[in-house]
Amino acid sequence: MSLTAQNFRNILFASGGGDDEISGLKQAVSLARNNAARLSVVEIRPELPPKLEPYRSDFEKSALREAAARLDTVCGELGVNRDTLAIEVEVMTHRRPAIALVQRVLGQEHDLLVKNAEVGEGGKRLRAIDMALLRKCPCPVWLWRPITRHRNEIRVAVAIDPENNEDEARSLSHHLLTLARSIADDCDGNLSIVSCWDGGMENYLRNSFLAGMPDEEAIHEAVTEARDTHRAGLESLVEESGISGNHEIHQLKGRPDEAIPAFVEEAGIDIMVMGTVARVGIAGLVIGNTAENILQQLTCTLVAVKPPGFETPIKPTDS
């Protein structure tokens, strides 16, 4: 597949090495080509034991040759002349690779980090390095999983929350919608816009034995009002974003960490775009429990975006 997405000019692809990452590298090269962007391919390798330090130069040269060979393979498959792209390849050894990658993003001002998702059995439960990047990387993180469909059949969805009216949250929703629209335009052209609402006290009221609880009609009216208010806010966000093209709004009732993964499975979503940060401006408070629960259950490619004002807790001098 070959995606354009939106406004990415300085892309970082993080690789652990190995042919199993070629599909993710192919995605990064496609994005770089279609956006006329710079691409840095960083091979992440473990630190050498002290006894092997004299062999560091040979180790790095070998890793660079392997990376270059994979890059040549990908460029050949995509019909891309590597010499026409601004691509650099380097080897990074670090005992804490997530920190090193975030420092690289900060130092080189990368606007997108692409990486193959590392998951446990069953295709779920992202491993520690990916969760660290989702929590702490200031630029969007594109965690790639292989997609079997042809590009023109790939299904894209975006999750937004109309109930958070803070400026940062609304700005993030607009950005998510715009980014997801640009990705969908390069896929099947349809965008699924997903949002969850909860009847709140409905179950409690229906099952309460306390005297004076509302009757069935009153409960129904309260639930309907909550649903309609959520829908109006959702439609307002979509209109404010200015996106066009084919899209369908899916207003899901229930907990987001249950309803959204279920929707992704049922609808066969290949790429999910969503925000990952609950609070901004405070280093360390970077991801909410609900968002993390969703992320750990998804089995599709994920494009995760931080809101404006996000501050990574990682500093350039951390080691």
N, C-alpha and C positions, 0 to 999 in steps of 0.2 A: 504494500500500500504506500501511498505518498501523500502526506498531509501538509497543508500550508500553515494552519492555525493563524495566530495573529501577533504581529509586532515582536517576534523573537529575533534578536539580532546578534546575540552572543551566547551560544548554546554550549553546555558542558555535558558530555556523555561519560558516565562513570562505569567502568568495566572491571569485573573481577578476573577477566581472562576466560578463554574457552569458547569453543564454537557454539555453545548453547546460548550465547549472548548476541549472536549475529542478527537475530530479528530486531532486538532493541537498537543495535547499532544502525541497522538499516533505517529505522524510524528516525533516528537522530540525523543521519545523512540526508534523508528526505526533507526534514524540517529545515536543515541548513540550506539545502539547494533551493527550496521553494520560497524561502524568506531572504535569500541572498545574505545569509548570516555566517558569522564565524563559527567554527566548531572546534572545540577542544576535546580530544579523546584522552581520558586519563585512565591508565591501567593501575588498579589498586592491588598492590602486592604486600604480603606480610613482611615485617622487618626481618632481616637476616640475623641469625644468632651471632654473637660476637666472634666465634671461631671461624665463621664464614665471611666475615667482613672483607677480607682481602679479595673475595670473588664478587664484590658488589658490582663492579663495572661490567663484568661478563654477564652477571645476572640481569642487569638493566638492559644491556644490549640485546640479550635474548628475548626479553619481554617486549622490547620495542619492535623487533623483527616480527614476532608473533602478532602484535597489534597491527602493524603495517600490512601484514598478509591478510588479516581479517578485513581490514579496511579496503584493500584492493578487491577482495571477493565481493564485498557489498557494493562497491562502486560499479564493478562489472555487472552485477545482477540488476542494478538500477539504470545502467546505461549512462553513468555519470563519469565525466573526465575528472579524475581527482585533482589534476593540475588547475582546473578552473575554480575549485573551491578553496576557501581559506580554512584549511584543516591542519591542526597541529596534534601530534601524538606525544605523550610523555608517560613516564612511570612514576607512581607515587608509592612510597613505602611509609607506613604509619601504623602505630599500634592501635590507634583509634580513628579509623577511616572516616567516620561520619563527621568528626570534628575537622579533619583535614579538608574534606570536601566543602563544608560550609565556609571555612577560611578561604578556600580557593574561590568560592562564589563571591565572597566579600572583597577579596583582593583584586579579582579580575572583572568584577561587576557583571557576572553572568546573569542573564535574565530568564534562563530555563535550565533545569537539571534533569537530564533523561537517564534512567537507570532501569535495568531489568529488575522486576520485583523478585525478592527472595522470600519464599513462603514455606510453610510447613506442609505436612501431609494433608491431602485433600484440597490443596490449592488455596487454603485460607491461613490466617494467623501470620501476618508479616513478621519477618525477623527483626532483630534489634536495630540493625543499621538503617533499615527502611523507616522504622518508626521514629528513630532519632532524626532522620532527615525531614520527615513530615512534621515533627514537633519544632525543629530548630532552623531549618533552611529558609532564608528570607525570600528566595525566588520560588516560582512555581516548580513543583516536583512532578515529573511525568514518569510514573512507575509502570513500565511496559510489561504486558503479558501477551504471549503469542495469540494472534487472531487468525482463525481459519477462513473467515469469509473474505470474499473479494472486496476491494475498497468500496465499490459502489453499493455494497450491501451492509456495510458496517453501521451499527446502531449506536447513537450517541445520546446520552442523557446528562442533565445538570440538576443538582439539588440546591434549592434556595429556601430561605426562611423569611417570610414576609412579616413575621411577628416581632422581629427585632428592628426597632425604628431608629437605633443609633446611626449617626452619619456614616461611621466606618462600616457598619453592617450593610447598610443600603448600598454604599459604594462598592463593597465586595460583591453583592448580589448582581449589580449592574455589570461588573467586570466578568463574573462567572457566566452570565447569560451571553455576553458578547463573545467571549472566548469559545464557549460551547457552540455558539452559532457558527463561528468560523470553522471549527472542526467538523461539525455536521455538514457544512457546505461541501467539504471535500470527501464526505462519505455518502450515505444514502440520501442526504438532503433533508432528512426529517430529524427534528430535535424533540426529545421528550423532556419536559420541564416537570420536575418532581418536587413536591412539598408535602409535609405531613402536618395534620392538625389532630388534636386530641379533644374529645368531648369533655375532658377534664373530670368533672364531678359526676358524669352520667352514671357510671357503674356504681359509684358510692350511693348516689341518690336512689337508684333503682333497688338497691339491696339493703338500704338502711332501715333499721327497725325503730329509729328515733321518731318520736311524735312530731307532728308539724312539718314533715318533709313535703316538698311539692308533689302535686299529683302528676299523673302520666302526661297530661297535656302541657303542663308547665315545664316538665323536663324536656319534652320534645321541642318546645319553643326555644328553650335555652340552648339546646344542642344545635338546632337549626341556625340560631343567631351566631353561634361560635363558628360554625361551618361557613356561613355566608360572609362573615367578617374576614375570615382567613382567605376565602376565595377572592374577595374584593382587593385585599392587600396584595395577593399574588398577581392578579391581573394588572394592578397598578405598577408593580415592579417591572413586569414584562413590558408594559407600555413605556415606562420611563427609560428602559434600556435602549429603546429604539431599534430592537432587532426585527428583522423581517424573515421571510421564508417560511417553510412549512414547520409548524411546531404544534405540539399537543400538550395540554396541561393535565397532569395527573395529580389530583388532590387526594392524598392517601390518608386514611384515618388510622391513627395508632401511633405507637412509639417509633420515632425515626430509625432507631437502631434495630428495629424489627421489620418495619414496613419497607424501608428503602432496600436493604439486601434482598428481601423477598421479591420486590418489584424487579430488581436487576436480573434475578434468576428467571422469573416468569416471562419477562419481556425480551430476554436474550440480549441485554445491553452489553456492548463490547467495550465502550469507553465511558467512564463516569467522571464528570467534572464537578468538584465540590470544594467548599472552603473547609479549612481544618482548624481554625483558631477561634476559640471562644472569647478570649480577652486579648487586648492589644496594649502596647505601651509599657508593659511590665515584663521584663526579661524573666523567663522561666515559666510564666503562666501562659502557655502557648497552645494548649489543645484541650478541648472539653471532653468529658467522659463519653457523652453521646456520640460525638464525632469519632472518637477513637474506637468505640464499639462498632460503628458502621465500617470504618476502615478495615478492621480485623475480620470482617465477615464477607467483604467483597471478593469476588473471584474474577473480576474484569480489570482491564487497564484503568489506571486511576490518574487523573490530572488534578493535583491538589494545589490550591492557591491560598496565600495569606492575604489578610486585609491591609489597607494602607495604615501605616503607623506601627506595624509589627516590628518588634525589636528582638533579634536573636540573642539568646543568653550566651552564645559562643563569642569569645573575643579573639582578635588576631593573634594574641600571645598564648592562648590556651594550648596545652599539649596533652 
